Amino acid sequence: MHEVCGRPMLEHVLRACYSAGVEHVCIVVGHGKEEILDYFSHDKRISWVEQIEQLGTGHAARMCEPHLRKHHTPASRGGTGGGDVFVLAGDGPLIRDDVLRTLLQAHHDEHAAASMATAVLDDPTGYGRIVRDAAGNFLEIVEQNDATPEQRAIREVFPSYYCIKNDDLLAALPQLTNQNAKHEYYLTDIYAHIRRSGRKVLAVQAVTQDDVLGVNTREQLAHVDAIMQARIQRQHRENGVTIVSSDKTYIEAGAHIGQDTVLLPFTYIGRDASIGPDCAIGPFSLVPRSAVLTAGTTLANNTSSFNSAPFNPAGGSL
């Protein structure tokens, strides 16, 4: 629920999924579940699953089995197995829909049972390493705590971007064990089980170093927020918006800004605000979330207006 550029991290993940074509989501919750359920209660595409015991990522996925089985129709009964399933982490807000689409397309093109998107990092510390054979084919993922010194030197890592046929996922989940250094059920182990069953596993290098970053500390949260902010500003510039000073401007996710609008220093634009074309915003200006500014608006030095009452510079709905 920590915000990155004005939206909870989980919301960024969900938006990427929906944009990539996802139709239904199972979200595994635990600590702080009440706040999460309250925020996303309007989204009827979500099924909620509680993980009471924290026994690893594989255990979390197993909690979703009843929902996965609802979508599972075996080929022997004329079905397709239930389609494909992405499995993603909720604390990776830098995920992009085009990466998910690339992964899904490769998964289909190669007729794979299970696929993953990988990244090559300068510093792979903390991530599961991708082990390949001499021909470059995927062999297994080795978690850092279980890796040999040679395996720890591998820079290709798995940032938890899974894409698996539903029936193969359901077949592999019961085979997971906790015979490892952390005594947890690793979801990454399903790839080895699927490969040993003779099914094809595909590893696609499709994730950039920035995409990989998750959030476990406040410092990481600030780093991810800065990357997201740079993406947002770049997109607005490509759409014809002038941002005079990048480091003195902050634009939350989902704001719409019309062409040839100029943002002067010390300007803050709230999420889902709508600003028309040919506007001049700033210096020292705050456009609140969901505010509407009509074309040609000039707004400057208005931040004190928010100390006592809501401010609507355009007379529209807030």
Buried (B, 14 or more C-beta within 10 A) or exposed (E): EEBBBBBBBBBBBBBBBBEBEBEBBBBBBBEEBEEBBEEBEEEEEBEBBEBEEEBBBBBBBBBBBEBBEEBBBEEEEEBBBBBBBBBBBBBBBBBBBEBBBBBBBBBEEEEBBBBBBBBBBEEBEEBBBBBBEEEEEBBBBBBBEBBEEEBEEBBBBBBBBBBBBBBBBBBBBEBBEBEBEEEBBBBBBBBBBBBEEEBBBBBBEBBBEBBBBBBEEEEEBEBBBEBBBEBBBEEBEEEEBBBEEBEBBBBBBBBEBBEBBBBBBBBBBBBBBBBBBEBBBBBBBBBBBBBBBBEEBEBBEBBEBEEEEEBBBBEEEB
